[in-house]
Amino acid sequence: MAREYLNFINGKFVPAKSGKKYENRNPADTDDLIGIFPSSGADDVDEAVRAAKMAYSAWRALPVPKRGEIIRRATEILIKRKEELARLMTREMGKVLKETRGDVQEAIDTGLYAAGESRRLWGKVVPSELPNKVAFVTRQPMGVWGMICPWNFPMAIPSWKIFPALICGNTVVIKPATLTPASVHEFVAALTEAGLPSGVVNIVYGEGRVVGEAFLNHPDICGISFTGSSVIGRRIAEICGKHLKRCSLELGGKNAQIVMGDADLELALEGVIWGAFGTTGQRCTATSRLIVESQVYEQFLEMVVERAKRLKVGNGLDETVEMGPLVSEGQRKTVHSYVEIGKSEGARLVCGGEFLKGGDYDRGFFYKPTIFADVKPQMRIAQEEIFGPVLSVIKVKDFTEAIAVLNSTSYGLSSSIYTRDVNRAFKAIEQIEAGITYINAPTIGAECHLPFGGVKETGNGHREGGWTAYEIFSELKTVYVDYSGILQKAQIDTADD
């Protein structure tokens, strides 16, 4: 009998008011029913927001280090349950166990960092221009935040949002991705077990076009934190702008790895295979384009194709598997439609491009690792986010052209260059238009204590991760303390005539 999950509102488990439900199944084995979840509506969102608003006053009054102690205890619970949570996530999302363990570990690392930040939620003290007067800046919580999370990192990304928001003194209503709701349930369960007061974090399951829209238009939600596509991000920015809500948008990417003629090709090979086919290409930082200098183009292309063909694809619960399924049949169809677009554009398909069929593959949404060669920078497969195991290989004549091609998309999240020339590496850091640049490493692998985000259509300027996340979820308050005992007139010209 499959487990039936319920919304979590004000510390209680409650069904959707509509009574509607949906199933969550394993993308590697659709016979594996993980759970049944409520399909919620605006009324459920309103109930959750009311609970979060009611909890806000007491939570914001709790000293920040005390909030940090709850986060630390929740993190210790995640540490104890890491393997159990990783296995659930592999069943739910499909990526291999090594990656889901990493997903849980990222939530752990983020929690440990957040607990530390609770004792250094820095403000600033600055000198006043007047005597007997002190000026300083402190951080204040904002209220109830609505959080809309993606399915590809079902525990790490909620941790990026929830932990900093709570440390800053906000309360939260979260809508998990419909494809990976169980991981968020377990994440919030750890917070609850750690002593988080009722109403501080609430979960409302359901479709984005229903629950997400209710978040956007709710007058008591002060801000939206969203990770997902640029198309939906624009819609969120539009509605938030209309209501003057703060919004933090972490959106798409079309990330490229440059390989120069002087690169360590074996190292670059491992980087592009991991970057392109890790998480079955379903990362916003995935390596979608490989830009190779002409002198090593044919040699390196052959190396990449040969290695990709040897990747073992299957159920991620098998420790020997290197790449799991796509998350859904809809995602598989989207990926395949881009493969057909690539062929119609004249790119040369040198590997994959097909569903994996037969035996256990027929129970899941498997796709072959796919590589296109001789791709032109203006082709759609080189410009649009595919979010699957499809790599476009582009030949360039030199470093200058490589940088121009890398910068030629509307996105700017992650980037990578392999070279032994330190001068060229620093030129790349200077000239690449991206929020993240790796030198002699793949486009994936961000660390939780550093800012994460991008430029252009990849976001709206905020950075998740590190100290910058705390800037998203707090307001600055400037304070003046005048202890002179007299009226001192600031901003009055007192210079002698």
Secondary structure in CASP SS format (residue, H / E / C, confidence):
PFRMAT SS
TARGET T0000
AUTHOR 0000-0000-0000
METHOD secondary structure of the structure
MODEL  1
M C 1.00
A C 1.00
R E 1.00
E E 1.00
Y C 1.00
L C 1.00
N E 1.00
F E 1.00
I E 1.00
N C 1.00
G C 1.00
K E 1.00
F E 1.00
V E 1.00
P C 1.00
A C 1.00
K C 1.00
S C 1.00
G C 1.00
K C 1.00
K E 1.00
Y E 1.00
E E 1.00
N E 1.00
R E 1.00
N E 1.00
P C 1.00
A C 1.00
D E 1.00
T E 1.00
D E 1.00
D E 1.00
L E 1.00
I E 1.00
G E 1.00
I E 1.00
F E 1.00
P E 1.00
S C 1.00
S C 1.00
G C 1.00
A H 1.00
D H 1.00
D H 1.00
V H 1.00
D H 1.00
E H 1.00
A H 1.00
V H 1.00
R H 1.00
A H 1.00
A H 1.00
K H 1.00
M H 1.00
A H 1.00
Y H 1.00
S H 1.00
A H 1.00
W H 1.00
R H 1.00
A H 1.00
L C 1.00
P C 1.00
V H 1.00
P H 1.00
K H 1.00
R H 1.00
G H 1.00
E H 1.00
I H 1.00
I H 1.00
R H 1.00
R H 1.00
A H 1.00
T H 1.00
E H 1.00
I H 1.00
L H 1.00
I H 1.00
K H 1.00
R C 1.00
K H 1.00
E H 1.00
E H 1.00
L H 1.00
A H 1.00
R H 1.00
L H 1.00
M H 1.00
T H 1.00
R H 1.00
E H 1.00
M H 1.00
G C 1.00
K C 1.00
V C 1.00
L H 1.00
K H 1.00
E H 1.00
T H 1.00
R H 1.00
G H 1.00
D H 1.00
V H 1.00
Q H 1.00
E H 1.00
A H 1.00
I H 1.00
D H 1.00
T H 1.00
G H 1.00
L H 1.00
Y H 1.00
A H 1.00
A H 1.00
G H 1.00
E H 1.00
S C 1.00
R C 1.00
R C 1.00
L C 1.00
W C 1.00
G C 1.00
K E 1.00
V E 1.00
V E 1.00
P E 1.00
S C 1.00
E C 1.00
L C 1.00
P C 1.00
N C 1.00
K E 1.00
V E 1.00
A E 1.00
F E 1.00
V E 1.00
T E 1.00
R E 1.00
Q E 1.00
P C 1.00
M C 1.00
G C 1.00
V E 1.00
W E 1.00
G E 1.00
M E 1.00
I E 1.00
C C 1.00
P C 1.00
W C 1.00
N C 1.00
F C 1.00
P C 1.00
M C 1.00
A H 1.00
I H 1.00
P H 1.00
S H 1.00
W H 1.00
K H 1.00
I H 1.00
F H 1.00
P H 1.00
A H 1.00
L H 1.00
I H 1.00
C C 1.00
G C 1.00
N C 1.00
T E 1.00
V E 1.00
V E 1.00
I E 1.00
K E 1.00
P C 1.00
A C 1.00
T C 1.00
L C 1.00
T C 1.00
P H 1.00
A H 1.00
S H 1.00
V H 1.00
H H 1.00
E H 1.00
F H 1.00
V H 1.00
A H 1.00
A H 1.00
L H 1.00
T H 1.00
E H 1.00
A C 1.00
G C 1.00
L C 1.00
P C 1.00
S C 1.00
G C 1.00
V C 1.00
V E 1.00
N E 1.00
I E 1.00
V C 1.00
Y C 1.00
G C 1.00
E C 1.00
G H 1.00
R H 1.00
V H 1.00
V H 1.00
G H 1.00
E H 1.00
A H 1.00
F H 1.00
L H 1.00
N H 1.00
H C 1.00
P C 1.00
D C 1.00
I E 1.00
C E 1.00
G E 1.00
I E 1.00
S E 1.00
F E 1.00
T E 1.00
G C 1.00
S C 1.00
S H 1.00
V H 1.00
I H 1.00
G H 1.00
R H 1.00
R H 1.00
I H 1.00
A H 1.00
E H 1.00
I H 1.00
C H 1.00
G H 1.00
K H 1.00
H H 1.00
L C 1.00
K C 1.00
R E 1.00
C E 1.00
S E 1.00
L E 1.00
E E 1.00
L C 1.00
G C 1.00
G C 1.00
K C 1.00
N E 1.00
A E 1.00
Q E 1.00
I E 1.00
V E 1.00
M C 1.00
G C 1.00
D C 1.00
A C 1.00
D C 1.00
L H 1.00
E H 1.00
L H 1.00
A H 1.00
L H 1.00
E H 1.00
G H 1.00
V H 1.00
I H 1.00
W H 1.00
G H 1.00
A H 1.00
F H 1.00
G H 1.00
T H 1.00
T H 1.00
G H 1.00
Q C 1.00
R C 1.00
C C 1.00
T C 1.00
A C 1.00
T E 1.00
S E 1.00
R E 1.00
L E 1.00
I E 1.00
V E 1.00
E E 1.00
S H 1.00
Q H 1.00
V H 1.00
Y H 1.00
E H 1.00
Q H 1.00
F H 1.00
L H 1.00
E H 1.00
M H 1.00
V H 1.00
V H 1.00
E H 1.00
R H 1.00
A H 1.00
K H 1.00
R C 1.00
L C 1.00
K C 1.00
V E 1.00
G C 1.00
N C 1.00
G C 1.00
L C 1.00
D C 1.00
E C 1.00
T C 1.00
V C 1.00
E C 1.00
M E 1.00
G C 1.00
P C 1.00
L C 1.00
V C 1.00
S C 1.00
E H 1.00
G H 1.00
Q H 1.00
R H 1.00
K H 1.00
T H 1.00
V H 1.00
H H 1.00
S H 1.00
Y H 1.00
V H 1.00
E H 1.00
I H 1.00
G H 1.00
K H 1.00
S H 1.00
E H 1.00
G C 1.00
A C 1.00
R E 1.00
L E 1.00
V E 1.00
C E 1.00
G C 1.00
G C 1.00
E C 1.00
F E 1.00
L C 1.00
K C 1.00
G C 1.00
G H 1.00
D H 1.00
Y H 1.00
D H 1.00
R H 1.00
G C 1.00
F C 1.00
F C 1.00
Y E 1.00
K C 1.00
P C 1.00
T E 1.00
I E 1.00
F E 1.00
A E 1.00
D C 1.00
V C 1.00
K C 1.00
P C 1.00
Q C 1.00
M C 1.00
R H 1.00
I H 1.00
A H 1.00
Q C 1.00
E C 1.00
E C 1.00
I C 1.00
F C 1.00
G C 1.00
P C 1.00
V E 1.00
L E 1.00
S E 1.00
V E 1.00
I E 1.00
K E 1.00
V E 1.00
K C 1.00
D C 1.00
F H 1.00
T H 1.00
E H 1.00
A H 1.00
I H 1.00
A H 1.00
V H 1.00
L H 1.00
N C 1.00
S C 1.00
T C 1.00
S C 1.00
Y E 1.00
G E 1.00
L C 1.00
S E 1.00
S E 1.00
S E 1.00
I E 1.00
Y E 1.00
T C 1.00
R C 1.00
D C 1.00
V H 1.00
N H 1.00
R H 1.00
A H 1.00
F H 1.00
K H 1.00
A H 1.00
I H 1.00
E H 1.00
Q H 1.00
I C 1.00
E C 1.00
A C 1.00
G C 1.00
I E 1.00
T E 1.00
Y E 1.00
I E 1.00
N C 1.00
A C 1.00
P C 1.00
T C 1.00
I C 1.00
G C 1.00
A C 1.00
E C 1.00
C C 1.00
H C 1.00
L C 1.00
P C 1.00
F E 1.00
G C 1.00
G C 1.00
V E 1.00
K E 1.00
E C 1.00
T C 1.00
G E 1.00
N C 1.00
G C 1.00
H C 1.00
R C 1.00
E E 1.00
G C 1.00
G H 1.00
W H 1.00
T H 1.00
A H 1.00
Y H 1.00
E H 1.00
I H 1.00
F C 1.00
S C 1.00
E E 1.00
L E 1.00
K E 1.00
T E 1.00
V E 1.00
Y E 1.00
V E 1.00
D E 1.00
Y C 1.00
S C 1.00
G C 1.00
I C 1.00
L C 1.00
Q C 1.00
K C 1.00
A C 1.00
Q C 1.00
I C 1.00
D C 1.00
T C 1.00
A C 1.00
D C 1.00
D C 1.00
END
